[in-house]
Amino acid sequence: MGVSSATGSRYAAFGGYSTADEREEVPLLVYFSSISGNTARFVEKIQAKLGARAVRIPLHSTDADLVVDEPFVLVTPTYGGGQGRGEEKGAVPRQVIRFLNDEQNRSLIRGVISAGNTNFGEHFCIAGEIISRKCHVPHLYRLELFGTPEDVDRVSEGLERWWKLQ
């Protein structure tokens, strides 16, 4: 499977970046979901619709680290709406930070999809913006909580088109 243990437009980047190497398969989805399971429910819907493979970033620091060995799209929630010291503090889950601090994992990220709560206002899905900026990848889509059926359709169709252009 390629893994081992150790506020603007909601779908801005699905226009894609073209390269000569077209792919037929859909991307590996690497996701983090807290105990609430909102992100997990969204990813499960994408898997059912698209046939995508997915692997979850461990919830607990005592679990084995996740290391991937193929390109992936990250799906992450946003925490706290950027509340705290500085608008970005605490927005990206610490488990996602730990995962991306592994150089191999960070080198294989190709895009990010973020979930959030529109009550966060201008900080809606800011975790995706932070990851996009720091990892130099497109922020592909923003969705509220676990997404609507329209979000599932847009992300499934967009991922399939966009991944073929990678």
N, C-alpha and C positions, 0 to 999 in steps of 0.2 A: 504494500500500500504506500510505501514511500515514507514511513515514519518508524521511529523506534522509541523505546522508552529510555531513558537516561534523564446652515439656514438658507442657503441658495437652492439650486435645483437638487432634487432628491437623487437623481441618477445622472450626475454631471459627466462622468467619464466613459459611459458605455459606448461612446462613439468609437473608441479604441485607438490603439497605436499599431500601425501596420508594420510587419516585418516579413521577410521572405519565408520564414518557417511557419507555415500554417499547421494548426493542430486540429484533429478531428474530435478529440476527447474534451470533456469538460474539466475544469480545474479541481484540484483538491481544495476543499474548504477546511481551514483550520479555524476553530471558533472557541471562544470562551463564553461560558454561561454560568451565572451564579446559581445559588440554590433556588431562586425564583423560577429558573428555567425558561425565561422569555426568549433569549437568544437561541437556546437549544430547540425550542418549538419552531422558530422560524427556519433554522437550518434543516430540521426534519422535513418541513414542507418543501424546501428547495430540493432535498434529496429525492423525495417522492416524485416531484414533477420533472426533475432534470436527470435523475439517476446519478447525481454527483456523489463522490466519496467525501466523507467528512471525518475529522478527528478532533476531539475536544482537548483543549489545554487543561491540565489538571487543576482542580479547585484548591487542593490543599498543598502547602509547601512541603509536606512530608511525602507526597506522591512523587514518583519518578518523573524527572524532567522529560518533556516531549521534544524530540529532535526530528525534523523532517529532512528528507533528501530529494525533494522534488518541488518545483514551483507551486505556489499556493496563493489563494485569496483568503485574507483574514477577515473574520466576522467578529465584531466586538461590541459590547455594550458601552455606554458612557455612564460614568458614576458621578453623582453629585452636581451635575450641571456646571462644573467648573467652580464650585464654591470653595472657599478657603483662601489661603494666601496665594494670590495670583489666580487668574481665571482658569489655568490649566491644572492646578494642583489637585490631584486625586481623581481627575476625569478618566484617565486610562487605568483599568484594573491592574493591580500590582502583578497578578499572574501573567497578564499579557506583556507587561514590561519585562518580567523575568524571561519569558519565552523569546522575546525579541532581542534581549541582551545577549543571547547566544548568536555568535557571528554567523554560523551556518544558517540558522533559521532566518535571520535578518536578510541574508543574501538571497534568499529564495522567495521572499514576499513579492507579489506582483501587483497587488491592489488591496484595498480595504473597504469593507462595508460596515457601517456603524449603526447601532440602534441607540435610541435615546428617548427622552420624554419632552414633548413640545412645551411643557411647563418650564423647561430650562431656558426658554426664550432664545436669545442670541447664542447661547451655549449648547443648543440642540445638536447632538451628535458630535460634539467637539473632540471626543476621543479619536474619531476618524480623521479629523483635520490634523491633530497632533501627530498621529502615526504617519499620515500621508506626507506631512512636511519633514518629519525626522527620517523616514525611510525612503523618501523620494519616489513614491508610488502614487497612483491616482486614488482619490477617494471616490469610489464607484457609486455608492448609493447610501442614502440616509433613510432610516425607517423608524417609526414610533413603536416602542416596546417590542412586541413579537410580530409586527407587520400585519397588513391587511391582505386579502386575496389578490388585490391589485399589485401590492408590493411583491408578492410571490411570483406573479406572472412577469412583471417587469424585470425583476432580478434574474429569474430563470432565463428569459429570452435574452436579456442583456449579457449575462455571463456567457451563454453559449456563443453569441455573436462575437463578443469582445475577445474571448479566449482563443478563438480560431485565428484572430489577428495577431496574437502574441508570438 
